[in-house]
Amino acid sequence: MKFSSQEIKDLVLSWLIISLAFAFLFETPSSLWQTPLIFGLAFVVALFTAGIGFLLHELMHKYVAQSYGLEARYHAFYGMLMLALVFSLFGFILAAPGAVFISGLRITKEKNGKISLAGPMTNVLLGAGFLLGLIVFQLEGFWQMFFSYGLSINAFLALFNMIPVMPFDGGKIWSWSKTWHLITVGLALALFVASFLF
């Protein structure tokens, strides 16, 4: 994949800021200075559950678009990232950290649908990996929490992005293939339900 220096900066800062917002959800904001080691652990968990889910979601949009010979560049929405941080202080997340902007003369409804599908399907696969880890290794303590967060967050990210209206991925997928839309929603919903068992 081809990246500009600004794009790499946007991706890294988006990953870090959205992970920080989720860390504030996992631990109270006051723990940042009261119990910094525990907050640091929460931040690491967020980096590799919520943060990695977001990062790989966007990178797969870019990868599939560039594989079609299209221009694809990630842009961070810094205002929305700051808003996500503020909301996380009050116990919830409302985030639109950024998006991959795609352009080119050869884009079709099918290509646009497949590019859009790559993001949520990445979250489905990540969620399935976390679920498999929980089932196979019978995890306890920290690792059980880590894999449970990974499962629930990635299942939610997939479901949220499959809302069948523009500009969500789901709107573009629904326009291209209702079958693939329903399959993806079904898989994400199954993972989300499974997350309540762990």
WOJODA-V505508 format. One record per backbone hydrogen bond with DSSP energy under -1.0 kcal/mol. CO is the residue of the C=O (numbers start at 1). NH is the residue of the N-H. E is the energy in kcal/mol with one decimal. If there is no record, write none. Layout:
BEGIN
CO|NH|E / CO|NH|E
END
This chain:
BEGIN
4|8|-2.1 / 5|9|-2.0 / 6|10|-2.5 / 7|11|-2.6 / 8|12|-2.5 / 9|13|-2.6 / 10|14|-2.2 / 11|15|-2.4 / 12|16|-2.4 / 13|17|-2.8 / 14|18|-2.6 / 15|19|-1.7 / 16|20|-2.2 / 17|21|-2.2 / 18|22|-1.9 / 19|23|-2.2 / 20|24|-1.9 / 22|26|-2.3 / 23|27|-2.5 / 28|31|-2.1 / 29|32|-1.7 / 30|33|-1.1 / 30|34|-2.1 / 31|35|-1.6 / 35|39|-2.2 / 36|40|-2.6 / 37|41|-1.9 / 38|42|-2.2 / 39|43|-2.3 / 40|44|-2.0 / 41|45|-2.3 / 42|46|-2.4 / 43|47|-2.5 / 44|48|-1.7 / 46|51|-3.4 / 49|53|-1.3 / 50|54|-2.3 / 51|55|-2.7 / 52|56|-2.5 / 53|57|-1.5 / 54|58|-2.1 / 55|59|-2.4 / 56|60|-2.2 / 57|61|-1.4 / 58|62|-2.0 / 59|63|-2.8 / 60|64|-2.3 / 61|65|-2.1 / 62|66|-2.7 / 63|67|-1.9 / 65|70|-2.1 / 66|69|-1.6 / 71|103|-2.2 / 73|101|-3.1 / 75|99|-2.0 / 77|81|-2.2 / 78|82|-2.2 / 79|83|-1.9 / 80|84|-2.3 / 81|85|-1.8 / 82|86|-2.2 / 83|87|-2.8 / 84|88|-2.2 / 85|89|-1.0 / 87|90|-1.7 / 87|92|-1.5 / 88|91|-1.3 / 97|77|-2.9 / 99|75|-2.6 / 101|73|-2.2 / 103|71|-2.6 / 108|112|-2.8 / 109|113|-2.1 / 110|114|-2.5 / 111|115|-2.6 / 112|116|-2.1 / 113|117|-2.4 / 114|118|-1.5 / 117|121|-2.3 / 118|122|-1.3 / 119|123|-1.6 / 120|124|-2.2 / 121|125|-2.4 / 122|126|-2.5 / 123|127|-2.7 / 124|128|-2.5 / 125|129|-2.0 / 126|130|-2.3 / 127|131|-2.4 / 128|132|-2.6 / 129|133|-2.0 / 130|134|-2.0 / 131|135|-2.2 / 132|136|-3.0 / 133|137|-2.0 / 141|145|-2.1 / 142|146|-2.8 / 143|147|-2.5 / 144|148|-2.0 / 145|149|-2.6 / 146|150|-2.3 / 147|151|-2.3 / 148|152|-2.6 / 149|153|-2.8 / 150|154|-1.8 / 151|155|-2.1 / 152|156|-2.2 / 153|157|-2.7 / 154|158|-2.1 / 155|159|-2.3 / 156|160|-3.1 / 157|161|-2.1 / 160|163|-1.3 / 161|170|-2.7 / 163|165|-1.8 / 165|168|-1.4 / 168|172|-1.1 / 169|173|-2.4 / 170|174|-2.7 / 171|175|-1.5 / 172|176|-1.3 / 173|177|-3.6 / 177|181|-1.9 / 178|182|-2.5 / 179|183|-2.4 / 180|184|-2.4 / 181|185|-2.5 / 182|186|-2.4 / 183|187|-2.4 / 184|188|-2.7 / 185|189|-2.8 / 186|190|-2.1 / 187|191|-2.1 / 188|192|-2.3 / 189|193|-2.5 / 190|194|-2.2 / 191|195|-1.6 / 193|196|-1.4 / 194|197|-1.9
END
